[in-house]
Amino acid sequence: ELAHFSKVYNQYPKIYYRPKTIDAIKDKVLLDLSAISDTYEDDKLTPALDEKLKGRSDVIQIVFANDIGTDTYAEGCYPTYVVNSIFEYIDCLASCSEFICLMSGGAVAAAALAHMGLTPKTTVFMSVPKDIFKFDNINYVEL
């Protein structure tokens, strides 16, 4: 609404899909480093992710089968879970215990799921401060 200069009627985005639980993701920290609409400097992103994930053995990196711009920071560091559709991606977000991502569509989906009571604690790393697509039920970290 706001992005298209319309009056804002909804405080949060909406998802018209009821997610399924994915047992392999339960009790896991889900890491999504795919983003195509923003760029990140490795000298800022890497230390922030290192600090956030330090000592964690429960991290799974989510990737799309059709790679759409995944950052290479965690390549080979964590087990990966490959998703084939946006529905499977939403299922994963609704199943994990914590979600960490970049400023991307995943952050917006997490805000919608959080409003539905389905997404756990979410941390979004931002390369530059933005006022659009930010929601009060998500933790944003500016790099």
N, C-alpha and C positions, 0 to 999 in steps of 0.2 A: 504494500500500500504506500508506504513512505517513499520507497524507491521509485515509484511511478507517480509521485506528486499527488497522491490521493489522500483524502482524509483517512486517518488511522482509526480503524474500527476494532482491531484486535491487538491486544498487548503482546501476544505471543503467536508465533506461527502455528499452523495446524497440520496434523497428519491424519488423513482419513484412512487409516489402516490399523488394525489391532495386531501388534507384534507377537510373534511366537518366541518362546524361550529356547535358547541354544545352550544346552548343558556344557559344552566345551568352553563357553565364555563366562559362565557363572563364576563368581568369586575371582575374576581376573581384572587386571588393569588393561583397558583397551587403548592402544596408541594408534592414532591415525595421522600420518604426516603427509597426506595427499592434499594439495591445494594448488589451484591453477590461477586464481585471481589475485594472488599476493606473492611477494617474494620475501625470502628470509636470508639474513646474513648468517653464515655458519658460525662466525665468531661470537654471535649473540645467542643464536638458537641452541647450539651444542651445549654451552655451559648451563643454560636454563633447564634443558631436558636432563642433563646429567644430574643436576641438583634435585630435580623433581623425582627422578627414577632411581636415585642412588640406593643400593641395597635391596631393590625390589626383584623378586624372582617370579612374580606372578604377572608379568607383562606379556601381552600378545600384541603384535603389530598387525593391524587389519590392512589389507590391500585389495584393490579391485582386480579381477581377472584381466580386465582391459585397463591397464595402468593409465591413470589420468594425471600423473604428475606427483608421484610419491617422492618425498625428500629421501636422500640416501643416508641420513644421519644414523638410523638404526639398522641399516641393512646388515643382516647376519648377526645382529646382537640379540634378537628376540625371535621366538617362534612366530611364524606368520599364520594368519587365518585369511584365506582367499574367499572373497564374496563375488557372486556372479550377478547380483541385481541390487537395486536400491532397497527392495523389500528385505533381502537377506541382511543388508547393511543395517537397516532399522532394527531388525531382530537382534543383531549383535549389540547395538547401543542399549537396547532395552534389557539385555541379559547381563551385561558386565557390572562389576562393582564400582568401577571408576573409569571415566573416559577422559583422555587427554588428546587434544587435537590442535591444529592450526586454525586461523580464522578462515573458515571455509563453510561449505554446505553442511558438513558434519556438525559444526557448532550450532547452526540454525536448527538442524534436526534434533540435536540434544536439548535445545531450549523448548522445542515443541513437546518432546517426550517428558521433560522435567515438569512441564505444566500439566501433563496427563498423569504425573506421579510415577513415571516408569523409568526415568533415567537417573542414575546415581550422580554423585558429585562429578562435575565436569570442569576441567581447566582448559582454557583456550589461550594459546600464545599468539600475540598480535605483533606484527613487525612495526606498524605505525598506529598511533591512536586513531580510532574511527568511532563515529557516533551512530552509524547506520548498522543494522543487523546485530545490535548489542541488546542483550536481555538481562534483566535483574536476577534471573535464576541460574546464571552461569558465572563462574569465576574467570575473569580476564586478566592476563599477565602481559604487560607491555614490555617488549624487548628493547 
